Amino acid sequence: HHPALMDQSQRQKWFFLALEAGSLTAVQWFLTQGANARTPDPSGRLPMEALIQRASMADEYDDHLADCPAMAAALIAAGADPTARALQGQRLSDLAQGTGLF
């Protein structure tokens, strides 16, 4: 698929994959192409929740860990709410404690 021809659901799917992969460049690109920083994936996870999960599973060998705070900042700039509730009911800001994201 050519990226410009993706529908919104395809764009969101690839956006979540970019978050999970830790690709700051891809996350920023998807946001400029209309990916929504507040729309959950089909399982109900918010983009920030996916990023928090990704950052919390990282270790010192993770090449993209340093990009995670910049990805969080990009999500917040695009309208993500760090005080929103995750799928399980916790505030994203509580889940992010210890990750250094925001």
PLY file of the C-alpha trace (Angstrom):
ply
format ascii 1.0
element vertex 102
property float x
property float y
property float z
element edge 101
property int vertex1
property int vertex2
end_header
0.00 0.00 0.00
1.14 3.50 -0.72
0.94 5.48 2.59
-1.22 8.21 1.04
-3.79 5.59 0.05
-4.17 4.11 3.55
-7.51 4.54 5.25
-7.66 5.76 8.84
-7.83 2.28 10.40
-4.78 1.12 8.42
-2.94 4.31 9.37
-3.71 3.77 13.06
-2.56 0.12 12.86
0.80 1.14 11.35
1.03 4.07 13.79
0.80 1.63 16.71
3.45 -0.57 15.10
5.73 2.48 14.84
5.14 3.23 18.54
5.86 -0.35 19.53
9.01 -0.41 17.37
10.21 2.82 18.97
10.69 4.70 15.72
10.52 8.42 16.49
10.78 9.34 12.80
7.90 7.02 11.86
5.73 8.21 14.77
6.26 11.84 13.77
5.51 11.00 10.13
2.27 9.21 11.00
1.16 12.15 13.15
1.76 14.54 10.23
-0.24 12.17 8.01
-3.29 12.25 10.26
-2.75 9.46 12.79
-4.79 10.31 15.89
-2.90 10.50 19.21
-6.17 9.90 21.09
-7.69 7.00 19.13
-7.27 3.56 20.73
-6.27 0.45 18.83
-8.84 -2.35 18.31
-8.00 -3.80 21.75
-8.72 -0.42 23.40
-5.13 0.68 24.10
-4.40 4.37 23.68
-1.27 5.35 21.71
0.37 6.69 24.89
-0.45 3.43 26.66
1.31 1.49 23.88
4.34 3.76 24.24
4.39 3.37 28.04
4.25 -0.42 27.67
7.07 -0.25 25.13
9.25 1.96 27.35
8.63 -0.15 30.45
9.77 -3.32 28.64
12.96 -1.75 27.29
16.38 -2.60 28.60
19.83 -1.06 28.30
20.34 -2.77 24.93
17.32 -1.02 23.40
18.52 1.30 20.64
15.31 3.34 20.68
14.82 3.88 24.42
16.27 7.41 24.19
13.58 8.30 21.62
10.66 7.33 23.89
10.41 10.71 25.72
10.42 12.50 22.34
7.66 10.19 21.11
5.66 10.96 24.27
6.17 14.69 23.67
5.02 14.28 20.04
1.88 12.44 21.20
1.12 15.14 23.79
1.68 17.88 21.19
-0.79 16.02 18.94
-3.44 16.00 21.67
-2.73 12.91 23.78
-3.78 13.42 27.41
-1.27 12.00 29.94
-4.01 12.03 32.59
-6.37 9.89 30.49
-7.29 6.46 31.79
-5.74 3.34 30.29
-7.76 0.30 29.29
-7.45 -1.17 32.80
-8.50 2.12 34.43
-5.15 3.48 35.59
-4.09 7.01 34.71
-1.45 7.04 31.99
0.68 9.35 34.15
0.66 6.69 36.91
1.58 3.92 34.47
4.44 6.06 33.15
6.12 6.52 36.53
9.66 5.26 36.35
9.79 5.31 32.53
11.04 8.92 32.20
8.51 9.62 29.45
6.91 12.77 30.92
0 1
1 2
2 3
3 4
4 5
5 6
6 7
7 8
8 9
9 10
10 11
11 12
12 13
13 14
14 15
15 16
16 17
17 18
18 19
19 20
20 21
21 22
22 23
23 24
24 25
25 26
26 27
27 28
28 29
29 30
30 31
31 32
32 33
33 34
34 35
35 36
36 37
37 38
38 39
39 40
40 41
41 42
42 43
43 44
44 45
45 46
46 47
47 48
48 49
49 50
50 51
51 52
52 53
53 54
54 55
55 56
56 57
57 58
58 59
59 60
60 61
61 62
62 63
63 64
64 65
65 66
66 67
67 68
68 69
69 70
70 71
71 72
72 73
73 74
74 75
75 76
76 77
77 78
78 79
79 80
80 81
81 82
82 83
83 84
84 85
85 86
86 87
87 88
88 89
89 90
90 91
91 92
92 93
93 94
94 95
95 96
96 97
97 98
98 99
99 100
100 101
